[in-house]
Amino acid sequence: MKLFEMMINHKVNTITPDELLRLAKQYNVNLTVGDAKTVAGIVAGKNINVFNKAERMKALKQIEMKTGLATANELEEIFKQLTANL
């Protein structure tokens, strides 16, 4: 399990806007190109552990401040689905 957590966290922390858009589409989440760029810029290199609720919520708060509540809620859905089965 720890290996999968490390892989998911690495992907989140190094995600590009294009990868984020593909992931959003895969999980039926509405995300604009501008929001994907903003989010990728926020999480890039931050070493966020999406399995840690406090860290995830802190990142989502930053995302909410830059992109709005709706986008933060959409991303929370992606994080929930990524972390649900582990």
C-alpha positions, 0 to 999 in steps of 0.5 A: 500500500505504501508504494501506491501512496508514494506513486499517487503523491508523486504524480499529484506533486508533479502533475502538469496541466495537461495531465490534470485535465486528462485526469479530470476527464477520466473522473468526470470532473469539470476543469478549465485549462486555466484552472488546471494551470493554476492548480498545477502551479499550486501543487508543483513541488509542494510535496503534498500528501493527499492521504493526509487530510490536513495536508490535502485540505490546506492545499485545497484551501489554497486552490479555493482562494485562486480558483474558487470553491467549485473547482476546489470541490471538484478536485476534492472529488478526484483526491477522494477517488484516488485515495479511496481504495487504498 
